């Protein structure tokens, strides 16, 4: 590298730990501010509950109770907007019908139903990296969050092997985790997941997982310098403790859900979502849903873009901020 570039370049090799931490903090703050601007701009902070739930007023305040008929009408409106986008993207009828077939409609309808139910609930949060940001306020922002959690880093075969057969990983990715917790709480654990193809597949998976678990314990025992049986006993205790805590959480969640409305529909849509997910496990799917939310907000006077005047004023305000930032000097 020539001397000129060395003189103007500031790299990670020239920063200490404190400076690096500050750099990352600045990026995090910027991302939060820009995301908040997006949410306000499109109107994501608005509640969707008036479109899907009945408003109930009492001495304790205002609550909302799920209304399946209202929810269906809301979903149909969003589905029409998704349909509209497909028509714009695929003007040739044969190509459109190939892309937007009955399975496509079923997938979107099931996702939207599940997202609407989940985003209105305060559910236990997973600590997994494959989990979406917090939801539960019943806002379009929550639906936006869930829409951008559709893509999961698994093929269907890998997902089946890890989460559906053998010693199952219970920490399901993204919205599937929420679905699993609700199903467990209403006494329908794993009902939406696929069973093993045969007894042989399940037995082979169990043997393989048991062997891998034993090998893992042997390696740990060797590293820690302790007896394998002692470590196995400790691991079993931790496993039983985790199961006990999970059962307590399920009891609390069951009480919280109470008389869970439209239970059969929830299970039906959960099964459809699992059956079709890996056909639509891509970012195009997420964008179709997100665009439908934006268009709904715009067309229902909930967005800064809803009227020509508000749109122009919002654009001018943002443009002025951009220009101010551009002109800032040290």
Backbone bond lengths (Angstrom), bond angles and torsions (degrees), N, CA, C in turn:
res aa  C-N    CA-C-N  psi(-1)  N-CA   C-N-CA  omega(-1)  CA-C   N-CA-C  phi
1 X - - - 1.475 - - 1.536 108.84 -
2 X 1.358 116.89 133.19 1.458 119.02 -177.18 1.534 110.37 -72.36
3 X 1.347 115.47 165.42 1.463 121.62 -174.65 1.526 112.74 -63.84
4 X 1.359 117.03 -34.14 1.465 120.17 179.51 1.522 110.86 -60.60
5 X 1.339 117.13 -47.93 1.464 119.98 -178.83 1.520 111.64 -69.53
6 X 1.311 116.24 -33.27 1.465 118.91 174.95 1.521 111.05 -61.41
7 X 1.326 115.96 -35.15 1.463 120.74 -176.76 1.519 112.53 -73.22
8 X 1.345 117.86 -30.36 1.466 119.80 -176.11 1.528 112.53 -100.07
9 X 1.311 116.89 -9.75 1.461 120.18 -175.29 1.525 111.57 -88.76
10 X 1.329 115.97 129.47 1.462 121.48 170.79 1.518 106.83 -117.56
11 X 1.298 117.50 116.72 1.461 121.38 -173.93 1.524 110.66 -122.23
12 X 1.332 115.26 178.74 1.473 120.37 -179.46 1.523 111.49 -62.81
13 X 1.320 116.66 -27.66 1.470 119.19 179.63 1.526 112.45 -69.65
14 X 1.340 115.86 -16.34 1.465 120.49 -179.00 1.530 112.95 -101.00
15 X 1.336 117.75 2.80 1.467 121.02 -177.68 1.525 110.28 -116.65
16 X 1.320 115.28 143.53 1.464 119.13 176.96 1.531 109.79 -90.04
17 X 1.325 116.69 179.73 1.462 121.27 -176.07 1.519 111.86 -59.86
18 X 1.334 117.19 -41.65 1.465 120.95 -179.03 1.528 110.33 -62.31
19 X 1.320 116.61 -46.85 1.464 120.77 -179.91 1.528 111.43 -62.31
20 X 1.320 116.20 -40.64 1.466 120.27 178.88 1.528 110.85 -63.71
21 X 1.323 117.38 -42.68 1.467 121.06 177.63 1.527 110.89 -59.77
22 X 1.341 115.74 -43.09 1.463 120.36 179.13 1.528 111.27 -63.42
23 X 1.333 116.44 -39.60 1.472 120.26 178.81 1.525 110.57 -60.34
24 X 1.329 116.34 -46.21 1.464 120.28 -178.73 1.530 111.27 -67.25
25 X 1.331 116.66 -37.02 1.464 119.86 177.89 1.523 110.87 -61.69
26 X 1.335 116.81 -41.87 1.458 120.61 179.82 1.525 111.51 -62.55
27 X 1.328 115.65 -41.43 1.471 119.58 178.54 1.524 110.19 -64.58
28 X 1.348 116.99 -42.94 1.468 120.80 179.42 1.527 111.63 -60.98
29 X 1.345 116.17 -44.40 1.466 120.54 179.40 1.519 110.08 -62.71
30 X 1.336 116.74 -43.50 1.467 120.92 -179.94 1.524 111.13 -61.17
31 X 1.328 116.67 -42.85 1.462 120.20 -179.54 1.528 111.24 -64.43
32 X 1.328 116.70 -39.88 1.466 120.25 178.69 1.525 111.24 -64.00
33 X 1.335 116.14 -42.66 1.468 120.24 179.90 1.522 110.75 -65.36
34 X 1.336 116.51 -44.21 1.470 120.34 -178.91 1.525 110.96 -66.71
35 X 1.334 116.95 -37.37 1.466 119.71 176.32 1.522 110.81 -65.19
36 X 1.322 116.50 -40.70 1.460 120.29 179.46 1.527 110.61 -64.18
37 X 1.333 116.55 -38.78 1.464 120.65 176.29 1.528 110.39 -60.55
38 X 1.322 116.12 -43.15 1.466 120.54 179.05 1.527 110.94 -62.37
39 X 1.339 116.29 -44.41 1.462 119.92 -178.38 1.534 111.09 -62.45
40 X 1.346 116.40 -42.95 1.465 120.29 179.05 1.523 110.76 -67.70
41 X 1.315 116.26 -41.48 1.467 122.23 -176.62 1.526 111.45 -59.52
42 X 1.316 115.38 -49.54 1.462 119.67 -177.18 1.522 113.39 -84.45
43 X 1.330 117.27 -13.99 1.456 120.61 179.93 1.512 113.94 89.70
44 X 1.343 116.96 20.95 1.464 120.85 -177.55 1.525 113.33 -60.74
45 X 1.321 117.41 -23.96 1.471 119.70 -178.13 1.528 112.80 -71.92
46 X 1.322 117.39 -10.62 1.469 120.52 178.33 1.527 110.22 -67.38
47 X 1.323 115.92 149.85 1.467 121.24 178.05 1.531 110.39 -85.11
48 X 1.317 116.27 138.14 1.466 119.89 174.20 1.527 111.47 -92.39
49 X 1.339 117.35 -6.67 1.466 120.88 -175.23 1.533 113.67 -57.74
50 X 1.348 119.96 -36.85 1.466 117.94 177.61 1.526 114.04 -59.84
51 X 1.332 117.14 -19.40 1.464 121.04 -179.39 1.527 112.85 -93.39
52 X 1.326 117.32 -14.63 1.468 120.31 -173.41 1.528 113.73 -127.08
53 X 1.315 117.24 -12.18 1.457 122.01 -175.55 1.528 110.20 -129.53
54 X 1.320 115.20 160.66 1.468 121.20 172.96 1.523 108.92 -90.21
55 X 1.309 115.71 133.12 1.463 121.38 178.05 1.525 109.03 -81.77
56 X 1.327 116.62 125.70 1.463 122.11 -178.40 1.524 108.93 -120.35
57 X 1.323 116.30 119.43 1.464 121.74 178.97 1.526 109.55 -102.41
58 X 1.318 115.51 134.70 1.468 121.21 178.65 1.520 108.67 -148.10
59 X 1.326 116.00 179.06 1.464 120.33 178.58 1.528 111.38 -63.09
60 X 1.328 116.12 -24.36 1.468 120.28 -179.35 1.523 112.09 -84.20
61 X 1.316 117.30 -4.76 1.456 120.50 -179.53 1.524 112.40 120.78
62 X 1.309 115.57 -162.02 1.466 121.75 -178.23 1.521 109.90 -101.76
63 X 1.325 116.47 129.77 1.465 122.08 174.86 1.528 108.23 -127.91
64 X 1.321 115.38 168.47 1.461 120.91 179.39 1.525 109.58 -127.43
65 X 1.311 115.80 136.36 1.458 122.06 177.80 1.515 109.05 -116.96
66 X 1.317 116.85 131.93 1.458 122.05 -175.57 1.521 111.31 -58.73
67 X 1.332 115.28 134.73 1.464 122.31 178.66 1.531 108.27 -121.70
68 X 1.322 119.04 104.91 1.468 121.49 -176.10 1.523 114.06 -57.55
69 X 1.332 117.04 -36.59 1.468 119.90 -178.40 1.534 110.42 -69.12
70 X 1.326 116.29 -45.62 1.460 120.03 177.88 1.529 110.76 -63.09
71 X 1.323 115.74 -40.32 1.465 120.58 179.33 1.524 110.45 -61.55
72 X 1.312 116.94 -42.90 1.466 121.42 179.79 1.527 110.98 -61.02
73 X 1.336 116.92 -40.68 1.466 120.98 178.74 1.532 110.50 -64.90
74 X 1.322 116.67 -41.44 1.465 121.53 178.69 1.531 110.64 -63.67
75 X 1.329 116.51 -44.77 1.460 120.94 179.01 1.529 110.61 -62.61
76 X 1.328 116.75 -41.52 1.467 120.35 179.50 1.526 111.06 -61.09
77 X 1.334 116.43 -37.65 1.470 120.46 177.99 1.522 110.63 -64.49
78 X 1.335 117.05 -45.36 1.456 120.82 178.44 1.530 111.07 -65.79
79 X 1.332 115.97 -38.25 1.464 120.15 179.86 1.527 110.78 -65.62
80 X 1.323 116.84 -37.55 1.463 120.42 175.76 1.525 110.81 -61.65
81 X 1.325 116.17 -37.85 1.466 120.12 179.48 1.524 110.94 -70.69
82 X 1.314 117.58 -35.29 1.466 120.94 174.36 1.527 109.75 -65.60
83 X 1.334 116.16 -43.18 1.460 122.04 175.95 1.531 110.06 -56.76
84 X 1.317 116.11 -45.16 1.471 122.53 178.56 1.534 110.93 -55.86
85 X 1.341 116.16 -42.29 1.466 119.96 179.92 1.528 111.66 -66.10
86 X 1.334 116.75 -39.63 1.460 119.96 177.92 1.521 110.97 -63.00
87 X 1.329 117.34 -40.85 1.463 121.06 178.20 1.525 110.45 -61.40
88 X 1.321 116.96 -38.09 1.466 120.68 -179.63 1.529 111.24 -71.65
89 X 1.318 116.22 -33.55 1.464 120.22 -178.24 1.520 113.58 -85.49
90 X 1.331 116.32 -25.85 1.472 120.25 -177.12 1.528 109.31 -130.85
91 X 1.338 117.15 77.17 1.472 119.99 -175.40 1.526 114.08 -70.49
92 X 1.332 117.29 -16.02 1.474 119.67 177.69 1.526 108.29 -82.69
93 X 1.329 118.74 119.37 1.480 121.24 -173.28 1.523 114.53 -51.23
94 X 1.332 117.98 -46.17 1.471 119.84 -177.15 1.521 111.06 -60.39
95 X 1.324 116.03 -40.95 1.459 120.49 -179.81 1.530 110.27 -68.19
96 X 1.334 116.31 -40.39 1.465 120.51 178.99 1.519 111.40 -61.56
97 X 1.318 116.67 -48.82 1.457 120.45 -176.37 1.526 111.25 -65.64
98 X 1.326 116.07 -27.69 1.458 119.39 176.76 1.528 110.61 -71.72
99 X 1.339 116.33 -35.60 1.468 121.35 -177.69 1.524 112.27 -83.75
100 X 1.335 116.66 -39.13 1.463 120.79 -173.29 1.527 109.33 -114.61
101 X 1.326 114.47 68.98 1.466 120.40 -178.00 1.531 110.52 -95.57
102 X 1.306 116.87 -171.40 1.471 120.60 -177.25 1.528 112.22 -63.74
103 X 1.331 117.00 -37.04 1.464 119.51 177.23 1.524 110.96 -62.90
104 X 1.336 116.48 -40.57 1.458 120.77 178.48 1.520 110.42 -59.91
105 X 1.329 116.10 -46.65 1.467 120.71 -179.84 1.525 110.81 -62.91
106 X 1.336 116.13 -42.29 1.470 119.45 179.61 1.521 111.07 -62.94
107 X 1.334 116.28 -40.29 1.464 119.25 -179.75 1.525 110.91 -62.60
108 X 1.338 116.79 -51.12 1.459 120.32 -178.96 1.530 110.69 -61.21
109 X 1.321 116.50 -42.85 1.469 119.81 -178.97 1.537 110.24 -62.08
110 X 1.313 116.91 -42.76 1.467 120.21 -179.47 1.519 111.08 -68.12
111 X 1.331 116.78 -43.67 1.465 118.39 178.19 1.523 110.64 -59.13
112 X 1.325 117.16 -48.84 1.463 120.64 -176.68 1.525 111.47 -61.61
113 X 1.330 116.43 -41.47 1.464 119.71 178.70 1.534 109.67 -60.69
114 X 1.322 117.03 -50.09 1.464 121.28 -177.49 1.527 111.15 -63.60
115 X 1.337 116.59 -42.28 1.463 120.14 -179.95 1.525 111.02 -62.88
116 X 1.330 116.69 -41.33 1.462 121.00 179.24 1.533 110.77 -62.45
117 X 1.330 116.59 -41.89 1.469 119.36 179.38 1.530 111.15 -68.52
118 X 1.330 116.71 -45.87 1.468 121.35 -174.81 1.526 111.61 -69.04
119 X 1.333 116.82 -40.84 1.474 120.99 -175.72 1.521 112.74 -70.05
120 X 1.322 117.37 -10.46 1.464 120.99 177.77 1.525 111.79 -96.81
121 X 1.340 117.27 0.44 1.461 121.74 -175.26 1.519 111.26 -117.72
122 X 1.316 116.14 148.43 1.455 122.36 172.44 1.526 107.56 -94.60
123 X 1.322 115.70 97.39 1.456 120.61 -176.72 1.524 110.86 -103.17
124 X 1.346 117.31 157.63 1.465 119.86 175.89 1.523 110.29 -57.82
125 X 1.323 116.56 141.29 1.465 121.35 -178.50 1.523 110.41 -92.12
126 X 1.321 115.96 137.70 1.462 120.67 174.26 1.521 109.47 -82.23
127 X 1.327 116.42 150.37 1.462 121.34 176.62 1.521 111.38 -93.62
128 X 1.331 116.24 2.75 1.462 120.69 -177.66 1.520 111.20 -68.44
129 X 1.344 116.19 149.47 1.464 121.45 174.85 1.520 110.31 -69.51
130 X 1.339 116.63 -21.64 1.468 121.57 -178.88 1.520 111.81 -90.63
131 X 1.327 117.14 34.61 1.456 120.42 -177.48 1.522 109.53 -122.17
132 X 1.319 115.04 148.11 1.463 119.90 -177.37 1.526 111.79 -77.22
133 X 1.341 115.74 169.41 1.464 121.15 175.89 1.532 110.02 -65.85
134 X 1.305 115.94 165.37 1.465 121.38 -175.63 1.534 111.59 -63.02
135 X 1.321 115.26 138.05 1.466 122.48 173.89 1.525 107.73 -129.86
136 X 1.344 116.89 -177.86 1.458 119.12 175.23 1.509 114.58 128.78
137 X 1.346 116.80 3.27 1.458 119.34 -179.86 1.524 112.55 -98.31
138 X 1.322 117.18 -5.44 1.458 119.55 178.92 1.517 113.04 72.49
139 X 1.331 116.84 34.25 1.463 120.95 -179.62 1.529 110.67 -109.73
140 X 1.327 114.52 165.13 1.466 119.60 174.93 1.529 110.44 -64.73
141 X 1.329 116.75 -26.01 1.468 120.41 174.38 1.520 110.36 -61.50
142 X 1.334 117.05 -40.34 1.462 121.12 176.98 1.524 110.93 -62.33
143 X 1.331 116.55 -43.03 1.467 120.40 178.12 1.527 110.65 -64.56
144 X 1.322 115.82 -39.13 1.467 121.35 176.05 1.533 109.99 -59.95
145 X 1.338 116.72 -44.67 1.467 121.47 178.93 1.518 111.14 -60.01
146 X 1.323 117.06 -45.82 1.457 120.80 -178.84 1.524 111.46 -70.09
147 X 1.339 116.89 -34.55 1.471 119.82 177.52 1.518 110.62 -60.67
148 X 1.327 116.18 -35.18 1.465 119.94 -179.49 1.526 112.37 -91.41
149 X 1.328 116.10 22.20 1.468 120.32 174.44 1.524 110.89 -118.93
150 X 1.328 116.67 9.33 1.468 119.84 -177.87 1.525 111.44 -67.52
151 X 1.322 116.34 -43.59 1.466 119.64 -176.90 1.522 109.82 -70.56
152 X 1.323 116.96 124.12 1.461 122.06 176.77 1.532 108.68 -123.82
153 X 1.330 117.34 146.56 1.471 121.05 -172.26 1.528 113.54 -82.44
154 X 1.327 116.58 50.32 1.459 120.82 -179.86 1.523 109.52 -138.76
155 X 1.320 115.69 143.16 1.461 119.35 164.49 1.523 106.61 -78.99
156 X 1.320 117.59 166.29 1.461 119.37 179.95 1.528 111.00 -63.73
157 X 1.341 116.29 -37.44 1.470 120.01 -179.29 1.523 111.03 -64.95
158 X 1.332 117.03 -43.72 1.468 121.02 179.71 1.528 110.10 -66.76
159 X 1.329 116.66 -42.11 1.467 120.55 178.21 1.528 110.37 -60.06
160 X 1.336 116.99 -46.25 1.461 121.61 -179.14 1.529 110.51 -59.22
161 X 1.334 115.30 -43.77 1.468 119.15 -176.95 1.531 111.58 -68.23
162 X 1.324 117.63 -38.65 1.465 120.69 -174.46 1.517 113.53 -82.73
163 X 1.321 116.71 -36.60 1.466 119.43 -170.00 1.531 115.05 -112.58
164 X 1.333 117.94 -11.66 1.461 118.99 -172.17 1.523 114.49 -120.47
165 X 1.317 118.78 -18.78 1.464 120.11 178.13 1.525 109.96 -134.85
166 X 1.346 115.80 167.95 1.452 120.34 -178.49 1.510 111.29 70.91
167 X 1.328 116.61 -149.49 1.457 121.54 173.59 1.519 105.78 -81.80
168 X 1.319 116.45 99.17 1.458 121.31 -167.94 1.527 112.92 -71.25
169 X 1.321 115.37 135.99 1.465 121.32 169.67 1.527 106.23 -76.34
170 X 1.313 116.87 119.34 1.478 120.91 -176.15 1.527 112.94 -87.27
171 X 1.340 116.49 -8.80 1.464 119.63 -178.09 1.530 108.92 -88.12
172 X 1.333 115.66 72.78 1.459 121.78 -176.57 1.528 111.35 -61.19
173 X 1.337 117.50 149.78 1.467 120.03 -177.35 1.529 113.15 -78.82
174 X 1.327 114.70 146.54 1.457 123.57 170.01 1.544 112.59 51.92
175 X 1.317 117.06 -137.07 1.466 120.48 -172.97 1.529 112.17 -66.87
176 X 1.327 117.36 -20.53 1.463 120.28 177.49 1.534 111.32 -61.20
177 X 1.340 116.40 -30.09 1.464 120.25 176.66 1.531 110.39 -63.13
178 X 1.336 116.40 -45.32 1.467 120.65 179.36 1.528 110.65 -62.98
179 X 1.332 115.67 -43.77 1.463 120.22 179.51 1.523 109.55 -59.69
180 X 1.339 115.57 -44.39 1.462 119.87 -179.55 1.516 113.01 -62.17
181 X 1.349 117.10 -40.78 1.455 119.81 -179.69 1.527 111.44 -66.61
182 X 1.322 116.65 -41.00 1.472 119.72 179.32 1.521 110.12 -65.73
183 X 1.323 116.87 -44.64 1.473 120.02 179.90 1.528 110.91 -61.48
184 X 1.336 116.85 -40.86 1.468 120.18 178.07 1.526 111.01 -62.66
185 X 1.341 115.87 -42.40 1.466 120.60 -177.08 1.519 112.46 -66.78
186 X 1.334 117.68 -28.89 1.469 119.96 -179.98 1.529 111.45 -97.43
187 X 1.351 115.70 14.03 1.457 120.59 174.61 1.512 114.94 78.91
188 X 1.342 117.33 24.05 1.463 121.45 -179.62 1.528 110.20 -124.87
189 X 1.301 116.82 45.61 1.461 122.11 -173.83 1.531 111.86 -55.66
190 X 1.325 115.09 131.20 1.478 123.66 175.95 1.519 114.45 59.96
191 X 1.331 117.95 14.30 1.453 120.37 -175.10 1.529 112.24 -64.06
192 X 1.321 117.47 -25.98 1.469 120.73 -176.93 1.528 112.07 -90.08
193 X 1.331 117.73 -10.54 1.458 121.25 -179.93 1.523 111.03 -83.03
194 X 1.333 116.52 160.89 1.459 121.60 -179.40 1.526 110.88 -85.70
195 X 1.288 115.70 133.62 1.467 120.58 176.99 1.528 109.55 -75.34
196 X 1.331 115.91 168.28 1.467 119.72 176.61 1.524 109.99 -62.68
197 X 1.309 115.53 150.20 1.466 120.53 -179.58 1.533 110.57 -65.82
198 X 1.328 115.71 -33.07 1.467 120.68 -179.31 1.524 108.67 -155.58
199 X 1.332 115.78 166.74 1.463 120.48 175.41 1.531 110.23 -61.36
200 X 1.328 115.86 -35.44 1.463 120.39 -179.16 1.535 110.73 -63.93
201 X 1.337 116.73 -42.81 1.463 120.01 178.79 1.522 110.58 -60.59
202 X 1.322 116.52 -43.44 1.461 120.71 -179.10 1.526 111.43 -66.68
203 X 1.310 117.96 -43.67 1.463 121.45 -178.90 1.523 111.16 -65.52
204 X 1.328 116.89 -41.25 1.467 120.38 177.99 1.524 111.17 -64.00
205 X 1.336 116.03 -39.97 1.465 120.28 179.76 1.531 110.25 -66.31
206 X 1.340 116.95 -41.61 1.467 120.50 179.13 1.527 111.22 -62.89
207 X 1.333 116.64 -43.32 1.467 120.82 179.15 1.525 110.91 -62.15
208 X 1.328 116.08 -44.94 1.463 120.96 -179.50 1.528 110.88 -63.53
209 X 1.335 116.80 -44.14 1.462 120.58 -179.36 1.523 111.24 -67.08
210 X 1.320 117.14 -39.39 1.465 121.01 178.86 1.526 110.41 -64.11
211 X 1.330 116.07 -41.52 1.465 120.25 178.78 1.531 110.82 -65.33
212 X 1.327 116.92 -42.02 1.467 120.55 178.72 1.525 111.48 -65.10
213 X 1.350 116.20 -39.69 1.463 120.25 179.17 1.530 110.72 -64.65
214 X 1.333 116.44 -40.76 1.462 120.64 178.86 1.525 111.09 -65.16
215 X 1.324 116.58 -42.50 1.463 120.36 178.99 1.529 110.76 -63.53
216 X 1.326 115.65 -38.97 1.469 120.26 177.98 1.533 110.57 -62.21
217 X 1.330 117.09 -42.83 1.467 121.51 179.80 1.529 110.11 -66.01
218 X 1.325 117.32 -39.66 1.473 120.67 178.99 1.529 110.97 -61.81
219 X 1.321 116.15 -42.24 1.473 120.29 179.34 1.523 109.95 -64.26
220 X 1.359 116.90 -45.18 1.458 120.93 179.29 1.523 111.53 -62.69
221 X 1.332 115.55 -43.03 1.468 120.06 -179.17 1.523 110.56 -62.14
222 X 1.317 115.76 -39.84 1.469 120.39 179.01 1.528 110.95 -66.05
223 X 1.348 115.59 -41.39 1.460 119.65 179.84 1.522 111.76 -66.05
224 X 1.344 116.63 -38.75 1.458 121.55 -176.97 1.522 112.81 -86.85
225 X 1.345 116.62 -12.73 1.451 120.61 -179.43 1.511 113.81 70.28
226 X 1.351 116.30 35.37 1.464 120.17 178.84 1.522 109.91 -123.62
227 X 1.326 115.83 168.80 1.461 122.25 -177.52 1.530 110.55 -71.81
228 X 1.342 116.30 141.75 1.467 121.82 -179.70 1.526 110.83 -59.99
229 X 1.321 117.28 -44.89 1.466 120.40 -178.73 1.526 111.57 -64.20
230 X 1.329 116.08 -36.30 1.466 120.31 177.60 1.523 110.34 -64.17
231 X 1.344 116.17 -43.42 1.455 120.24 179.50 1.526 110.63 -68.09
232 X 1.339 117.19 -37.92 1.468 120.68 176.87 1.523 110.96 -60.19
233 X 1.335 116.51 -42.65 1.468 121.08 179.16 1.531 110.31 -63.36
234 X 1.333 115.63 -40.58 1.459 120.10 179.50 1.527 110.56 -65.95
235 X 1.345 116.07 -43.58 1.464 120.76 179.11 1.526 111.12 -63.43
236 X 1.331 116.46 -38.76 1.456 120.62 179.25 1.522 111.12 -66.08
237 X 1.332 115.84 -38.74 1.471 120.37 177.75 1.524 110.10 -63.14
238 X 1.331 116.66 -45.00 1.462 121.02 179.34 1.529 110.89 -63.06
239 X 1.326 115.80 -39.01 1.459 120.52 178.92 1.528 111.17 -64.40
240 X 1.323 116.22 -45.73 1.470 120.47 179.50 1.525 111.30 -65.47
241 X 1.335 116.38 -36.89 1.474 120.18 177.73 1.524 110.43 -64.37
242 X 1.338 115.53 -42.61 1.466 119.84 179.20 1.519 110.72 -64.36
243 X 1.334 116.50 -39.96 1.463 120.42 178.82 1.523 111.07 -65.11
244 X 1.342 115.94 -38.41 1.462 120.07 179.32 1.534 110.27 -65.11
245 X 1.342 116.39 -45.21 1.463 120.43 179.01 1.528 110.89 -63.06
246 X 1.333 115.43 -37.96 1.461 119.56 179.27 1.524 110.80 -66.14
247 X 1.331 117.08 -39.44 1.465 120.10 179.13 1.527 110.37 -65.83
248 X 1.357 116.50 -36.05 1.463 119.85 176.26 1.529 111.10 -65.36
249 X 1.315 115.51 -42.02 1.467 120.17 177.47 1.523 110.67 -62.05
250 X 1.323 116.05 -40.56 1.469 120.21 179.07 1.523 111.22 -63.91
251 X 1.334 116.47 -39.27 1.468 120.02 177.62 1.534 110.74 -62.66
252 X 1.339 115.76 -43.12 1.469 120.13 178.28 1.526 110.77 -64.65
253 X 1.349 115.52 -40.74 1.460 119.74 -179.17 1.527 110.75 -67.32
254 X 1.323 116.34 -38.33 1.461 120.57 177.53 1.519 110.25 -61.23
255 X 1.329 116.51 -43.05 1.462 120.70 178.44 1.522 110.55 -65.23
256 X 1.337 116.01 -40.10 1.467 121.46 179.99 1.530 111.02 -64.84
257 X 1.334 116.61 -41.87 1.465 120.12 -179.00 1.521 111.66 -70.89
258 X 1.327 116.06 -29.71 1.463 120.48 178.78 1.523 111.30 59.09
259 X 1.319 115.56 -134.91 1.458 121.13 176.52 1.525 107.57 -80.60
260 X 1.328 116.37 86.60 1.461 122.02 -172.78 1.530 109.78 -65.62
261 X 1.328 115.41 110.33 1.458 120.94 -174.12 1.526 111.70 -65.85
262 X 1.319 115.92 144.67 1.466 122.51 171.95 1.529 111.60 59.49
263 X 1.322 115.81 41.26 1.469 121.68 -174.39 1.530 112.23 -58.09
264 X 1.325 116.74 -45.64 1.468 120.01 -177.30 1.522 111.35 -63.00
265 X 1.338 116.53 -39.17 1.464 120.11 178.73 1.525 110.35 -65.43
266 X 1.327 117.20 -39.15 1.460 121.03 179.29 1.527 109.77 -60.62
267 X 1.316 116.76 -46.86 1.465 120.98 -179.30 1.531 110.43 -65.04
268 X 1.320 116.84 -40.46 1.471 120.44 179.02 1.523 111.31 -62.46
269 X 1.327 116.00 -45.44 1.467 119.33 179.67 1.530 111.18 -68.93
270 X 1.329 117.68 -34.24 1.463 120.73 177.28 1.521 110.82 -62.40
271 X 1.318 116.47 -42.08 1.468 120.98 179.04 1.528 110.75 -66.34
272 X 1.327 116.63 -42.18 1.466 120.36 178.41 1.521 110.59 -62.90
273 X 1.334 116.27 -42.26 1.462 120.80 179.72 1.524 110.63 -60.42
274 X 1.331 116.88 -46.12 1.478 120.01 177.83 1.529 110.81 -64.51
275 X 1.312 118.31 -41.42 1.462 121.05 -177.11 1.531 112.52 -63.27
276 X 1.333 116.39 -35.36 1.468 120.58 -171.63 1.525 114.38 -106.64
277 X 1.325 117.63 -8.73 1.466 120.67 -171.70 1.520 112.93 -52.83
278 X 1.322 117.74 -44.14 1.457 119.78 -171.42 1.532 113.03 -77.52
279 X 1.338 117.05 -3.53 1.461 120.14 170.07 1.524 110.83 -85.02
280 X 1.344 116.28 -21.55 1.468 120.78 -173.94 1.524 111.51 -125.80
281 X 1.329 115.89 23.66 1.459 123.08 -177.10 1.536 109.75 -80.59
282 X 1.347 115.89 64.56 1.464 120.05 -178.10 1.528 110.00 -148.47
283 X 1.340 115.14 166.35 1.462 120.12 -175.16 1.525 112.64 -74.67
284 X 1.328 118.43 -20.42 1.469 120.06 174.77 1.526 110.23 -61.73
285 X 1.319 116.09 -42.03 1.465 120.95 178.61 1.525 110.57 -59.66
286 X 1.327 116.10 -46.70 1.465 120.31 178.53 1.525 110.99 -58.37
287 X 1.335 116.18 -41.59 1.462 119.75 -176.07 1.521 112.02 -69.69
288 X 1.337 117.57 -36.51 1.463 119.78 176.44 1.531 111.01 -59.36
289 X 1.330 116.02 -42.74 1.468 120.10 -179.88 1.523 110.29 -68.49
290 X 1.329 116.60 -45.38 1.456 120.13 -179.12 1.527 111.18 -61.68
291 X 1.332 117.46 -41.53 1.465 120.50 177.06 1.528 111.70 -63.46
292 X 1.331 116.42 -36.77 1.473 120.09 177.82 1.524 110.48 -63.01
293 X 1.338 117.31 -40.06 1.465 121.34 177.12 1.528 110.83 -64.26
294 X 1.329 116.61 -45.26 1.464 121.00 179.83 1.537 110.57 -60.65
295 X 1.328 116.35 -44.03 1.466 120.06 -178.32 1.524 111.33 -68.23
296 X 1.331 116.77 -37.35 1.462 119.87 177.34 1.528 110.10 -62.33
297 X 1.322 116.35 -46.19 1.467 120.91 -179.84 1.526 110.68 -63.27
298 X 1.312 116.39 -42.54 1.466 120.65 179.98 1.527 111.15 -62.71
299 X 1.336 116.27 -45.95 1.467 121.32 -173.75 1.531 113.03 -78.05
300 X 1.344 116.28 -11.66 1.468 119.49 179.79 1.523 112.44 -113.78
301 X 1.340 115.42 25.65 1.469 122.57 172.44 1.530 112.94 59.74
302 X 1.328 115.87 36.23 1.458 120.60 179.98 1.528 112.19 -114.40
303 X 1.311 116.28 3.74 1.455 121.91 -173.72 1.519 110.99 -122.02
304 X 1.330 116.11 156.63 1.468 120.61 173.65 1.523 110.95 -66.33
305 X 1.316 116.74 -12.06 1.464 121.96 -179.54 1.531 112.69 -98.44
306 X 1.328 117.18 4.66 1.467 120.75 -170.15 1.522 113.97 -68.67
307 X 1.330 118.05 -31.22 1.465 120.72 178.21 1.519 108.45 -127.36
308 X 1.323 115.30 157.53 1.464 119.36 -178.18 1.525 110.95 -60.53
309 X 1.348 116.55 -40.41 1.470 120.11 -178.57 1.529 111.09 -66.54
310 X 1.331 117.43 -48.92 1.461 120.55 -179.68 1.526 110.83 -63.22
311 X 1.317 115.03 -38.71 1.468 119.65 179.25 1.526 110.42 -62.79
312 X 1.336 116.71 -46.94 1.466 121.41 -179.27 1.524 110.95 -64.06
313 X 1.344 116.44 -44.83 1.464 120.06 -179.87 1.531 111.16 -62.95
314 X 1.327 116.39 -41.55 1.474 120.74 179.66 1.520 110.55 -64.36
315 X 1.333 116.07 -45.46 1.462 120.04 178.96 1.527 110.59 -60.41
316 X 1.331 116.09 -43.65 1.467 119.63 -179.26 1.527 111.56 -63.86
317 X 1.334 116.54 -38.98 1.465 120.32 179.50 1.522 111.12 -64.28
318 X 1.316 115.61 -45.37 1.466 119.90 179.63 1.523 110.47 -66.63
319 X 1.329 116.51 -41.21 1.470 120.30 178.93 1.523 111.03 -60.85
320 X 1.338 116.64 -38.48 1.474 120.85 179.58 1.529 110.67 -65.56
321 X 1.337 116.26 -40.73 1.473 120.37 177.99 1.527 110.05 -64.15
322 X 1.313 116.99 -43.66 1.462 120.99 178.79 1.526 110.62 -59.12
323 X 1.327 115.86 -43.77 1.459 119.89 -179.21 1.517 110.99 -66.10
324 X 1.344 117.63 -38.84 1.466 120.83 177.59 1.516 111.79 -62.57
325 X 1.331 116.34 -42.31 1.455 121.06 179.40 1.532 109.77 -65.59
326 X 1.325 115.37 -41.39 1.470 120.04 -178.83 1.530 111.34 -62.42
327 X 1.326 116.55 -31.90 1.460 120.69 -176.59 1.527 113.60 -89.95
328 X 1.321 116.58 -3.94 1.471 119.34 180.00 1.517 111.28 -63.83
329 X 1.319 115.33 138.00 1.461 121.60 177.90 1.523 109.12 -122.42
330 X 1.301 115.85 153.18 1.467 119.93 176.38 1.515 110.13 -66.56
